[in-house]
Amino acid sequence: MDATPAHQEQPVSHPAIRPDTRTLATVAHTAFFLLLGASVARFLLRHPGEPRTPWVIALSITLALLYVLGPALGAAPTRRRLLWLGLVVTTWVVLVVLAPSFAWCAVPLFFTALRTLPPRAAIVLVALLTAFVVTAQLQLSKSFDPNLLLAPPAVAALATAVFVHMERQAQAQRALIDDLIRTRRELAATERREGTLAERQRLSMEIHDTLAQNLSSQQMLLQAADRTWDTDPATARGHVRTATGIAAHGLAEARRLVHDLAPSELADGAGLAEALRALDAGPDIEVRFHLEGAPAPLPDRVQSALLRIAQGALANVREHSGARTAALTLSFLGDQVVLDIADDGHGFTEPRTDADGRGHGLPAMRARVRQLGGTLTIESTPGEGTVLSAAIPLEPAP
């Protein structure tokens, strides 16, 4: 049972690497190592035993190791990420100076630069890398070849255009998703407000048509009885009897209203134990109920509070804990009643007590318990599940 229920919306966050960008990154990384390996093989085949061979091999290994470290630094343009990019480009430049055949390794580096740097800086770096590639290819060619002059800029321009287009599409999608989520939240908030206002209006009409009218009638009858008490006692007593009857009817109406507002699980005289025993947390979680101690009559508000706490806790178990089983234990300890909800989920690292304000649904649980003078405690250990305990004091029996 995690301490973060699902009833409150979480802030929207976008991962540094989205699925489409992750696929492109995988292709770019694979292409880089293929090009690097092909360049090393080409150099060793065409220049065997040259004095620069150890340097070329050492720089190739260094470049591969540096490139492997890149994903661990993330995609955000932090100082460490920028320093890493500078080391990669510098190593590649030195390697190309020693062996121009490594120039085509720059193509995956275009993608790395575009992901790491701001757009303008990335385009400048791509242009510089492209110019270096053209120079290296012209050095390898024994004669002037227009393809070597035009192909690298064309490839760089195409790669840059594709990446920029994908980024703009991703930004538009993120903006659309944010708008949809914001609109959904606003609609949900509006529906909640409208539902609250409608319920308030219904209750106000019920109270006006029943309790208020009854109280008004009682007031008039008692005032009339007070005026005629000395002069006409019989009539005054009749007014009092009528007022008593209206009061009895008003009490019945008040109880009906309270009954309508109570949880449906506790309707028709069902006790708290029966309501807790009937709860479940979904088809994949086994819920067990235990009753300890001699059951004692509980006030309606205590039963409602404990039932709502159990329902909220089981919702957390279902949606956040990864648990297979959950246990509800209702204990009558004489001077207090205690409800424990335990699960075998993954738990969390920091134990949370009643003073801890974190979590989304927990404030509502704490408010219910606090209104009844009780305490709410949560204990959790990673890998060993979570236990939520609500203890509410009981008034001593007369």
N, C-alpha and C positions, 0 to 999 in steps of 0.2 A: 504494500500500500504506500504509494508515494504521497508526499505532503503537498503535492501540487495538483489539485483537482482540475477537472476539465470545464468547469462552469464559467470560467472567465477567459476571455480571449487573450491569447498570447500575442506580444508584439511581433510583427512580421520581420523576419530577418532573411537575407539572401545569402546563401553560401558563396564562398569565394570562387568555387568552381561548380558551375551548373552542369547538368547532364550533357547538354550539347557541347559545351566548352571542354568537358572532361574527355569526350570522345575525340575532339580535335587535338587535345593535349596528348592523348595516347598515340594518335597517328604521328604527331610531330616528334615525340620522343623516340618512337620506333624508327622513323625516317632518319633522325639524327645519328643513332647508333649504327644503322645500316650504312649510311654515307661515311661515317667515321671509320668503320671497319673496312669498307671498300677502299677508302683512301689509303689506309695503312697497308692493305694488301697490294695495292697498285704501286705504292712507293717501294715496298720491299722487292717486288718483282722487277721493277725497272731500274732501281738504284741499289743493287745488293752490295754490301760491304763498304758503303761510303762513310766517311768520318761523321757526317751529320745524322746517321741512322740512329745511334743511341738517343740523341736529342729529340729526334722526331718521335721515337717510341715513347720516351719519357713524357713529352708534351701531350701525346695522344692519350696516355693513361691519365695524366693530370686533368686534361679536358673532360674525359669521361667521368672521373670522380667528381669534378666540380659540377658537371651537369646533373649527376645523380643527386647531389645535395639540394638542387633547386626546389623540387616539390616540398621538401621539409620546411622551407622558409616561407611557404605560402605565396599567394599571387599579389598581395598588397605591396605597394611601393615603399616599403620600409627601408631604413638605412642598411640593414643587413642584406636585404634583397637587392638593393642597388649596388652594394659592394660586391655581392656575388656575381651580378650581371657584368660588372666591370672586369672582374677577374676572368670570367668565361670569355668575354670578347678579347681581352688582352692576350690570353693564352692562345686563342684561335688565330689572332693576328700574327703572333710570333711563329706559330706553326705554319701558317700560309707563307710567311716569308721564307721559311726553310724548305717547304714543300708546297708549291702552288696548287697541287692537286687536291689539297684539303679545302679549297675555296668553296666547294659546293655544300660543305657543312653549314654554311651561312643560312641556307634556306630554313631549317628548323629554328635557327637563332632569330629569324625575323619574327616568328610567332612568339618566341620568348620575350623579345623586346616589346612587341605590341601588348602583351599581357602585363608586363611589369611597369612600363613607363606611361606617363600621360600621352595622349594622342600626338601632339606636336613633337615632343621629344622622341617618341618612338619612330615617327616618320623620318626625322632627321637621322637617327641612328640607322634605320633601314637603308636610307640613301647612302650613308657612308659605307656601310657593309657592302652594298651593291657595287659601289665604285671600287672598293677593294677587290671584290670578286672579279670584276671586269679586268682590272689591272693584272691580277694573277693569271687569268685565263689567256690574256694576250701574251704574257710571258711564256706560257707553255706552248703557244702556237708558233710554228715556224714561219708562217705567213699571215698576213692580215685576213681575218675572217669576220665578216659583218655579223654573223650569228653570235660570236663571242662578245660583240659590242652591244647587241640589242637584246639577246635572250635573257641575261641576268636582270636588266631593268624591267623587262616584261614580266618575268616570274615574280620579282619583288612587288611590282605594282598590282599584279593579280592577287597575290597572297594578302597584301595590305588591304585591298578593296574588299576581298571576301571577309576578312576578319572584322573590319570596320562595319560592314553591313550586318554581320552576325551580332556584333555588340549593340548596334542601334536597335535591331529587332529584339534583342534580349532586354534592353532598357525599356522599350515600348511595352513588352509583355509584363515586365515587373511593375511598370506604372499602371497598366490595366489591372493586374492582380491586386495591387494596393487599392486602386479605386473600388474594385469589386468587394474587397474585404471591408473597406471603410463603409461602403454603402450597405453591406450586410449588417455591420454593427449598428449603423444608424437606424436601419429598418427594425432590427431586433430591439434597440432601445426605444424606438417609437411604439412598437407593439407592446412592450412592457409597460410603458407609460400609459398607453391607451387602456390596456387591461387593468392596470391599477386604478385609473380614473373610473373605468366602468364598474369595477368592484366597489369602489368607494361610493359611487352614486347608488349602486344597488343597496349597499348596506345603509346608506343614509335614508333611502326611501323606506327600507324595512323598518329602521328604527323610528322614523317619523310616523309611519302608518300603524305601528304597534306600540312600542314602548312610550314614545312621546305622547301619543294620543291617550294612552292609558294613564300616564302620569298627570296629564292635563285634566282628565276626568276626575282622577282621585283628588287633585288639588281643589277643584270646584266643589266636589261633594264634601270634602273635609271643611272647606270654608263655610259652606252652607250649614253643615252640622255645628260648627262653632257659633254661627249666628243664632241658631235656634235651640242651642243646648239648654238654655235656661227657660225659655218660653215654651218650647215644644220638644221635650226629651224624646218622645217616641219617634217623631220625624227625624231628629238628629241621629238617633241610633240606627234608623233605617238608612240614612246617608252613609254612616260608618260601615254598615254591613255591605252596602253596595260598593263602597270604596274597597273594602276587603276583597270582595269577589273580583273586582277589576285588577287589584294588585296580584291576586293569584293567577289570573289570566296573563298579566304582564310577565310574571315570573316564568310561566310556561313558555311564553314567546321568547324571553331572554335565553332560556335553556335551549330552545330550538335553534336560535342564532348561533349560540356557542357550539352546538352539536354540528351545525353545517360547516363551521370553520375548522373543526377538528379533522385530523387525518382520517381518510376513509378506512384505513386499515384498523382503526380503533372504533369504528362505528358498530352499532348493534351490540354494544357491550363487550366486544372482544377485548381481552386483556393485552398488556404489553408483551408478555411472554409468547402468546399465540401469534401476535403480529411480527415479532422478531423471528420466530421459527419459520414463518412463511416467506421471509426475504430470500432473495437470491442475487448472485452477482454475474449471471450469464451462464451459458451452457458449458464453458470451459473451466469454470471454477466451482469447486465443491464447497458449500457453506454449511457449517455445523453450528448448532445452537446448544448451549449448556445453561442450565438454571441451577444456581447454588443458593443455599439458604432457604428459609421459610418465606414464601411470597407474602408481601404485605400490600394493602391497598395504597395505590399511588395517586396523587392529584393528577387531574387531566393534563395540566400544563407540563408536569414532569414526564408523563408517558409520551406526550407529543414531542417534547424536546429530545428524549432518548431515541425515539423512533426515527426522527429526522436525522439525528447524528449517525445512527446506524446506516440509514439509506445513503447519506453522503459519503461515509467511509467506504461502503461497499462499491460505490461508483468509482472512488479513487482506486480501489483494489482492481476493479475491472479494467480501467483505462490506463493505469500508470505503473502497476507493481510487477506485472508478469507472474503473478502468483497462480498456484494450482489449487490451493485450499485457503479458506478463511474460517475463522472461528469466532462466534459471538457468544460472550459469556455475560449473563445478567446475574449479579450477586446482590443479595439482600443481607446487609451487614448490621442490621439493627438500627443504627443511627444514620445510615446512608445507603444509597443504592448505587452500584457501580456497574457500568457497561464497558466491557473490554472487547475490542475488535482487533484480532491478530491475523496476520497473513504470512505466508512463506515466500514472499516476493523478493526482489533484489534489494530492497531497502535504500537508504541514502546515508551520506557520510556524517551529517551533523545532527545529533539528537535535538529535537525541538520541544520546548516546554510551553506552558500556558502563556508565558510572557513573550514568546516569540511571535512576531506579527507576520511572518512570511507564510506564503501559501495563499491560494485564492479562495477556496471554500472554507478553510479553517477559521477565518474571522467569524463567519456565521455560526459555526459550531461553538466557538468560544463565547460568542454573544449569548447564545441560548443557555449555555452552562452558567455563565456569569450572572445572568438575570435570576437564576435560581440559587445563587450563592455557592455554586460548585466550582470544580477545577477540571481542566482538560490537559492531559499529559500525553506526549507522543515520544516513543522511544524506537530507535531504528539502528540497525547495524548492517552495513553492506553485505549482501549475500545471505543474511539471516532473517530478513523480513522486518515487519514493523508492527508495533502494538500501540493502539490508540485507546486511552482510558478516560472515561467521563465519570466523575464522582459527584453526586448530588446529595446534600444532607437532607434528612427527613425530620419532620417535626415529631417529637415524642408522642406516642399514643396517650390519650387521656386515661 
